[in-house]
Amino acid sequence: MNINQMMQQAQKMQKEIQKKLEEFESKEFEFDYKNGSVIVNMTGAGKIAKLTVNPALVDPDDKITMEEMISEAINQAYESIKEDREAIQQSAMPQGGMPGMF
């Protein structure tokens, strides 16, 4: 394989990755934290689209617990999206690296 073919293949892979990432970033994901306690809808770009808290958990005397649950739910949703994004990036790469490269 010559250098021009390798460059064309690399550009093609980069375009495929970019297209998949753009689709991923516009997609909305729903994350259920502790069986409906907190539901986070987040885009692949990491933006919160919607946040739902189970009304049974609303206790004006225990604001700290609710804030901690919401923070943890958002962080778990973000980590899941981050892992999915990384998987997309890795899926477009050849398993053994670029052909002809060491």
C-alpha positions in Angstrom: 0.0 0.0 0.0 1.5 3.3 -1.0 1.4 6.5 1.1 -1.4 8.1 -1.0 -3.7 5.1 -0.5 -2.9 5.2 3.3 -3.7 8.9 3.5 -7.0 8.3 1.6 -7.9 5.5 3.9 -7.1 7.6 7.0 -9.2 10.5 5.6 -12.1 8.2 5.0 -11.9 6.8 8.5 -11.8 10.3 10.0 -14.9 11.3 8.0 -16.7 8.1 9.2 -15.7 8.9 12.8 -16.9 12.5 12.5 -20.2 11.4 11.0 -20.8 8.9 13.8 -19.8 11.4 16.5 -22.2 14.1 15.0 -25.0 11.6 15.0 -24.1 10.5 18.6 -24.0 14.1 19.9 -27.5 14.9 18.6 -29.0 11.7 20.0 -30.7 11.9 23.4 -30.2 9.2 26.1 -32.2 8.4 29.1 -30.6 7.3 32.4 -32.6 5.9 35.2 -30.9 6.3 38.6 -32.0 4.0 41.4 -35.2 2.7 39.9 -36.8 6.0 38.9 -35.5 8.1 41.8 -33.8 10.5 39.3 -34.1 10.3 35.5 -31.6 12.2 33.4 -32.1 12.8 29.7 -28.8 13.8 28.2 -27.6 14.3 24.7 -24.5 12.6 23.4 -22.8 16.1 23.6 -23.3 15.9 27.4 -26.0 18.5 27.7 -28.9 17.8 30.0 -32.2 17.8 28.1 -34.4 16.9 31.0 -34.2 16.1 34.6 -37.0 14.3 36.5 -37.0 13.7 40.3 -39.5 11.3 41.8 -41.9 13.5 43.9 -41.8 11.0 46.7 -38.2 11.9 47.3 -38.8 15.6 47.8 -38.2 16.3 51.5 -37.7 20.0 52.3 -35.9 19.0 55.5 -33.4 16.8 53.6 -32.2 19.0 50.7 -28.6 17.7 50.8 -29.6 14.1 50.1 -31.6 15.1 47.0 -28.7 17.3 45.7 -26.3 14.4 46.2 -28.6 12.0 44.3 -29.1 14.4 41.5 -25.3 15.0 41.2 -24.6 11.3 41.2 -27.2 10.6 38.6 -25.8 13.3 36.3 -22.3 12.1 36.8 -23.2 8.5 36.0 -25.1 9.6 32.9 -22.1 11.6 31.8 -19.7 8.7 32.3 -21.9 6.3 30.4 -22.1 8.8 27.4 -18.3 9.3 27.6 -17.7 5.6 27.4 -20.1 5.2 24.4 -18.4 8.1 22.7 -14.9 6.5 23.2 -16.3 3.2 21.8 -17.4 5.0 18.7 -14.0 6.5 18.2 -12.2 3.2 18.8 -14.6 1.3 16.5 -13.5 3.2 13.4 -9.8 2.4 14.0 -8.3 -0.8 12.4 -7.6 -3.4 15.0 -3.9 -3.7 14.1 -3.3 0.0 13.4 -3.0 1.5 10.0 -1.8 -1.0 7.4 1.8 -0.5 6.4 2.6 1.3 9.7 4.7 -0.3 12.4 
